[in-house]
Amino acid sequence: MSLEGVTKSFRSGSETVTAVTGVDLAIAEGEFFSLLGPSGCGKTTTMRMIAGFEEPTGGVVRLDGRDVTGVPAHHRDVNMVFQSYALFPHMSVADNVAFGLRRRGVDKAQIRSRVAEMLDLVELGHRGKHRPSQLSGGQQQRVALARALVNQPGALLLDEPLGALDLKLRQSMQVELKRIQREVGITFVYVTHDQGEALTMSDRIAVMNRGGVEQLGTPAEIYEHPATRFVADFIGTSNLLTGTVGGRTDAGTWRVEVGDGATALAAELPDGAEAGAEVHLTVRPEKVRISVDEPEGAVSRLPGTVTETVYLGSATHYQVDIGSDQRITVYQQNTSGSGLVAERGERVWLSWTPDHSYALTD
């Protein structure tokens, strides 16, 4: 599956609004691929163009190498699962799953076999005779999945399918979705605004913003090596510090002056950045260590004042003011006692290794 320079514009009164701008994507067969971004970024419009519910203003959509731009949705080898489930309330679970097969004229014996197989896959084999109203939200979502998979599509498109579930059930269903996808081996394209959801399930993620793709990569690549300020800020929690590039250290890392004359270290600079340039240094809260004594070694070391502590049992979250109107969030695991390294108002040192921070220019 691929998108080549896909663009989508809408007319809104006298204005033209561009929802998707020049998107290029190649999604591998059998991949769990997520389109991730905030509301209005173009991710659902992109999925609807793959499904055939929207036609691109420009560019090409290919399924299994075939140009399907302009091909109606019902002639594309994809199925879609929505947040609303869209189950038929007057039909049993088994009849809901069998609906597509019956419309295609599949013989009854094969329908029974395929429906039973799908209900076992989603662990609802004992619920075939029930009505959707007799099921929980999570079970209804599994029925919707079984109904979409029973036709053995080349790809399954899922538009925020877990959005209506409570947190605990949503987390459970994330694991189940990944298990189901591995078992059936079908390409899943998943739309979500939930970063944790995308990181948990995806083989690769396209982070979208303002109609375009900001970064494409594995969950680890996107989390550990954000390519832009938007990605660093949107994926999880990240500290973004504004500073000025100094010179290189003897170890080859770069000094970045942040806070009140404090120095942080970066392993690399972005293309085009040099000494004297303003950059934005990003470091994840769990990578930062907090201590009352000045750390030693080739690490970033910044002094600061604790402004807030939040004890969460397994970890303590700290807010530390480093001056120049900049603060750093620290997640420190509690290994003994109360876990508190410092109280509010205390002076502390923050440190991290150079390879845990990245300099960005945009």
C-alpha positions in Angstrom: 0.0 0.0 0.0 1.4 3.4 -0.9 0.4 7.1 -1.1 2.4 9.2 -3.6 2.1 13.0 -3.3 -1.5 12.7 -2.0 -3.2 16.0 -1.4 -6.8 16.8 -0.4 -8.5 20.2 -0.4 -12.0 21.3 0.5 -14.1 24.3 -0.4 -15.3 26.1 2.7 -17.4 29.0 1.6 -15.3 31.2 -0.6 -12.1 29.7 0.7 -10.1 26.5 -0.1 -8.9 24.5 2.9 -6.1 22.0 2.4 -6.5 19.1 4.8 -3.7 16.9 3.5 -0.5 18.2 1.7 1.8 16.1 -0.4 1.8 12.9 1.7 4.2 10.1 0.6 3.8 6.8 2.5 4.8 3.2 1.8 3.1 0.7 4.1 4.5 -2.8 4.1 2.3 -5.9 3.8 1.4 -7.3 7.3 2.5 -4.1 9.0 0.7 -2.4 11.9 1.0 1.2 10.8 -0.4 4.2 12.7 -1.3 7.7 11.6 -0.8 9.8 14.8 -1.5 13.4 15.4 -3.8 16.0 17.0 -7.3 16.8 15.8 -7.4 18.5 12.4 -4.0 17.2 11.3 -5.3 15.3 8.3 -4.9 11.7 9.6 -8.6 10.7 9.2 -8.8 12.3 5.8 -5.8 10.4 4.8 -7.3 7.1 5.9 -10.6 8.0 4.1 -8.7 8.4 0.9 -7.1 5.0 1.3 -10.6 3.6 1.9 -12.1 5.3 -1.1 -14.6 7.5 0.9 -12.7 10.6 -0.2 -11.0 11.3 -3.5 -7.6 13.0 -3.5 -7.3 16.4 -5.1 -3.9 15.3 -6.3 -1.6 12.3 -6.1 -2.0 8.6 -6.3 -3.3 5.9 -3.9 -2.0 2.3 -4.6 -3.2 -0.9 -3.0 -1.1 -4.0 -3.7 0.7 -2.0 -6.3 -2.5 -1.1 -8.2 -3.6 2.5 -8.7 -7.0 2.7 -7.1 -7.3 6.5 -7.3 -10.9 7.0 -8.4 -12.0 3.4 -7.6 -15.1 3.3 -5.5 -14.8 2.1 -1.9 -16.7 -1.1 -2.4 -14.3 -2.2 -5.1 -11.2 -1.8 -2.9 -9.8 -4.7 -1.0 -9.9 -3.0 2.4 -12.4 -2.9 5.3 -12.8 -0.2 7.9 -13.6 -0.3 11.6 -15.1 2.9 13.2 -15.3 4.2 16.7 -19.1 3.7 16.7 -18.9 0.0 15.9 -22.0 0.3 13.6 -23.4 -3.2 14.6 -26.9 -4.2 13.6 -28.8 -4.2 16.9 -31.5 -6.6 15.7 -29.1 -9.3 14.6 -27.2 -11.8 16.7 -23.4 -11.5 17.0 -22.9 -14.4 14.6 -25.3 -12.8 12.1 -23.4 -9.5 12.3 -20.2 -11.2 11.5 -21.7 -13.2 8.7 -23.4 -10.2 7.1 -20.7 -9.4 4.5 -20.3 -13.1 3.5 -24.0 -13.5 2.9 -24.0 -10.4 0.7 -21.2 -12.0 -1.4 -23.2 -15.2 -1.8 -20.8 -17.5 0.2 -22.3 -20.9 0.8 -23.8 -21.6 4.3 -21.2 -24.2 5.4 -18.3 -21.8 4.7 -20.1 -19.0 6.4 -20.5 -21.1 9.6 -16.9 -22.1 9.5 -15.5 -18.6 8.9 -17.8 -16.9 11.5 -16.8 -19.5 14.1 -13.1 -19.0 13.3 -13.4 -15.2 13.6 -15.4 -15.3 16.8 -12.8 -17.7 18.3 -10.0 -15.3 17.2 -11.6 -12.4 19.1 -12.4 -14.7 22.0 -16.2 -14.5 21.6 -16.9 -18.0 20.4 -19.4 -18.5 23.2 -21.3 -15.2 22.4 -22.5 -15.9 18.9 -26.2 -16.1 19.8 -26.2 -12.9 21.8 -27.4 -9.5 20.6 -24.9 -6.5 20.6 -26.9 -4.9 23.4 -26.0 -7.8 25.7 -22.3 -7.2 25.2 -19.9 -4.7 26.9 -18.2 -2.0 24.8 -15.0 -4.0 24.5 -16.9 -7.0 23.3 -18.9 -5.0 20.8 -15.6 -3.7 19.4 -14.4 -7.3 19.0 -17.5 -8.1 17.1 -16.8 -5.2 14.8 -13.3 -6.4 14.3 -14.5 -10.0 13.5 -17.0 -8.6 11.0 -14.3 -6.6 9.2 -11.8 -9.5 9.2 -14.2 -12.3 8.1 -14.0 -11.1 4.4 -10.2 -11.5 4.6 -9.4 -8.0 3.3 -5.9 -7.0 2.1 -5.8 -4.3 4.7 -7.9 -3.2 7.7 -8.4 0.5 8.4 -9.2 1.4 12.0 -10.4 5.0 12.8 -9.9 5.6 16.5 -11.8 2.4 17.3 -11.0 2.4 21.0 -11.9 6.1 21.7 -15.3 5.2 23.3 -13.8 2.8 25.8 -12.7 3.6 29.3 -8.9 3.7 30.1 -8.5 0.2 31.5 -10.5 -1.4 28.8 -8.7 0.6 26.1 -5.3 -0.5 27.4 -6.5 -4.1 27.4 -7.9 -3.8 23.9 -4.5 -2.4 22.6 -2.8 -5.7 23.5 -5.7 -7.7 22.0 -5.6 -5.7 18.7 -1.9 -6.3 18.4 -2.4 -10.1 19.1 -5.1 -10.3 16.5 -3.1 -8.5 13.9 -0.1 -10.8 14.4 -2.4 -13.9 14.1 -4.2 -12.9 10.9 -1.1 -11.2 9.3 -3.2 -8.5 7.7 -2.0 -5.0 7.2 -3.5 -2.7 9.9 -3.6 1.1 9.3 -4.6 2.7 12.6 -5.7 6.3 13.2 -5.3 7.8 16.7 -4.5 10.9 18.6 -3.3 8.9 21.6 0.5 8.7 21.7 0.6 5.8 24.1 -1.8 3.8 21.9 0.4 4.3 18.9 3.6 3.5 20.7 2.1 0.3 22.2 0.8 -1.3 19.0 2.6 0.1 16.0 5.5 -1.3 13.9 5.9 2.2 12.4 4.2 5.5 13.0 3.6 8.6 10.8 3.3 11.6 13.0 1.1 14.1 11.2 0.7 17.9 11.7 -1.0 20.5 9.6 -1.7 18.0 6.8 1.8 16.7 6.4 4.0 14.0 7.9 6.4 15.5 10.5 8.3 12.2 11.1 8.0 8.6 10.0 9.7 5.8 12.0 9.4 3.0 14.6 8.0 3.9 18.0 11.6 3.8 19.5 13.0 6.1 16.7 10.2 8.7 17.2 10.3 8.6 21.0 14.1 8.6 21.4 15.0 10.7 18.3 12.3 13.3 17.6 13.0 15.1 14.3 11.1 18.3 15.1 10.0 20.3 18.1 6.4 19.3 17.3 7.2 15.6 17.5 9.3 16.0 20.7 6.5 17.9 22.4 3.6 15.7 21.1 5.0 12.3 21.7 5.0 11.7 25.5 6.5 14.3 27.7 9.7 16.1 26.8 11.8 18.9 28.1 12.5 21.5 25.5 15.2 23.9 26.4 16.3 27.0 24.4 20.0 27.6 24.3 22.9 28.8 22.2 25.5 26.5 20.7 29.0 26.8 22.1 32.1 24.9 21.0 32.9 21.2 21.0 34.2 19.4 24.0 37.4 17.2 23.9 35.0 14.2 23.6 33.4 15.6 20.4 30.1 16.6 21.9 28.6 20.1 21.6 28.1 22.5 24.5 24.7 24.3 24.6 24.4 27.2 27.0 21.0 27.1 28.7 19.5 28.6 31.8 21.6 31.1 33.8 24.9 30.3 32.3 24.5 26.6 32.7 25.8 24.2 30.1 24.2 21.1 28.6 25.8 18.7 26.2 24.4 17.4 22.9 25.9 14.4 20.9 25.0 16.0 17.5 23.7 19.2 16.0 21.0 19.4 13.3 22.1 20.1 9.7 23.1 23.8 9.2 23.5 24.6 13.0 26.9 25.8 14.1 28.5 27.7 17.0 26.5 30.7 18.0 23.2 29.3 16.7 20.0 29.1 18.8 18.8 25.6 19.1 16.1 23.7 21.2 17.5 20.9 23.2 15.1 18.1 24.0 15.6 15.5 26.8 13.0 13.0 28.2 12.1 13.3 31.9 13.1 9.7 32.7 16.6 10.3 31.3 17.4 13.1 33.8 18.9 12.3 37.2 18.4 14.6 40.1 20.9 14.9 43.1 21.9 17.3 45.8 25.6 16.9 44.9 27.2 18.1 41.7 27.6 15.1 39.4 30.9 14.2 37.9 31.9 12.9 34.4 31.1 13.9 30.9 27.4 14.7 31.5 25.1 17.7 31.1 25.0 19.3 34.5 22.5 22.1 35.4 21.8 23.6 38.8 18.3 24.5 39.7 15.6 24.9 42.4 12.8 22.3 43.0 9.5 24.1 42.5 7.2 21.0 42.8 7.2 17.4 43.8 4.6 14.7 43.0 4.9 11.4 44.7 3.4 8.6 42.6 4.5 5.5 44.5 6.8 3.9 42.0 8.3 7.2 41.0 8.5 10.9 42.0 8.0 13.7 39.5 9.9 16.9 40.0 9.6 20.3 38.5 13.0 22.2 38.6 13.6 25.8 37.7 16.9 26.3 36.0 16.5 30.0 35.4 15.8 32.1 32.3 12.1 31.1 32.6 12.9 27.5 31.9 11.9 24.4 33.8 12.8 20.8 33.6 10.5 17.9 34.5 12.2 14.9 36.0 10.8 11.4 36.5 12.9 9.5 39.1 12.1 5.9 40.1 11.7 5.4 43.9 14.0 2.7 45.1 13.9 3.2 48.8 12.1 5.1 51.6 9.9 7.9 50.6 11.7 8.3 47.3 12.2 12.0 47.7 15.6 13.3 46.7 14.8 16.9 47.5 11.9 19.0 48.8 10.4 22.1 47.3 12.7 25.1 47.5 15.9 23.0 47.7 18.8 23.5 45.3 19.7 20.4 43.2 21.7 19.3 40.3 20.3 17.8 37.2 22.4 15.6 34.9 22.1 13.3 31.8 24.4 11.8 29.2 24.9 13.7 25.9 23.3 10.9 23.9 20.0 11.4 25.7 19.5 15.0 24.4 19.0 16.2 20.9 19.3 19.6 19.4 16.5 20.8 17.1 16.1 24.0 15.1 12.4 23.8 14.2 
